[in-house]
Amino acid sequence: MLKQLISLFAEKSIKNRSEWIGNQAMPDDAAERIVYTPQSSPGEYIAPFDGYATLYTRCYEWAQIWNGNRGVLISAKGTTYQRIQMAVSKGSKVGYEFQEPLVDGPKEAVVVFVPTIGT
């Protein structure tokens, strides 16, 4: 009986707070962003918190990030800026790669990490 009562209370509490709970997984716009500048490609970044890892590149023909068997590849031959974002959990490895630099323009690659609201 007590177990059923606790279960009912927990279920009602979660239903009443479901919007708040879902919001905890969103990027925290007020948090300080963690910026990492890769020295070479390919490479890895370890997520310090639950959040979003973003790879910004400039003047590279293609770039990709991956986390385990999930990955995102972008190819942008006609533009100089690319941005790829992926949700990651604390402690997970985020692989990145950017290749085939364009002839014109300064080359740049940055990994920016933003924690989630609930972190």
N, C-alpha and C positions, 0 to 999 in steps of 0.2 A: 504494500500500500504506500509506504513512504517513498519507495523508488518511483512509483507512478506519479505521486504528487510532485516530486522533484522534477521529473521529466516534463510534466505538464507546465510547471512554472518556468522551466528553461525554454520550452517551446514558445510560450506566450511572450517571454522576454525577448527572444530572438526575433519573433514576428514584429514586435513593436519597434525594434531597433534595426530592422533589416536595411533600411536606407543608410543609416549611420555606419553599419558594419561594412556595407559595400563601398562606401566612400573612403574607408581606410586604405583601400588598395590603389587609390588615385595618386598621381604625383603631387608632392608637397611643394607648391609654388613659393611658399615662404622659406623653405629650407635652403641652406647654402649648397650650391652645386659643387661637386667634386670634379675637378678638371685634371685629366691625365694626358700628357703629350707623348705618344708612342715614339720611340727612337728608331724603330724598324718595323717592317711588315713581312710576314705575319707575326702576331703576338697574342698575348693573353692579358686579361684584366680580371682581378678577383673582386666580386661585388662586396662592398663593405656592409651593406644593409639590403633589405628587400627594397626594390625600386626599379628604375628604368635606366638602362645604359643606352647612350646615343653615340653613334660614330658620325662625326662631321668630317667631310673631306673637301678639299678644294684642289682643282686641277689634276684629278686622277680620273681615268676612264671608268673604272669600276671599283666597288668596295663591297665588303660583306662583313656581317657579324653573326656569331652562332653561339648557342648555349646547349651543349649536349647534342641531341639530334634535331634540335630546332634551329633554323637559320634563316637569314634574310640576305639576299643578294640584290644589289642595285647596279645598273649599268646606265651611264648617262654620257654618251659620247658628245652630245651637242651642248652641254652645259658645264660650268666649272664647279658648281656646288652640289654636294650630295649630303643627305641626312638620313640615317637609318636608326630606328629605335626598337628596343626589345625589353620586355619585362623580365627581370631576373630576381632570384632569391639570394639572400645573404650567403656568402661563402662560395657561390657558384662561379665557375670559370666562364668568362666571356671571351671567345676568340674573335679576332678581327684581322682583316686583311684589306689592303688597298694597293692597286697595281696600275701599271701602264700610265705613267704621268703624261699629261698633255704638254705639248711643246711650249705654249705660251702661258705666262702667269706664275705667280708664286705657289709652291706646293705647300699644303697644310693638311694635317690630320690631327684630330683631337677626339678623345673619348670623354664624354661628360656623363656623370652619374647623378641622378636625382632620386632621393629616398621617397618612399611612399608616406602618406599622411600618418598611417598607423605605426610607423617605425619609431 
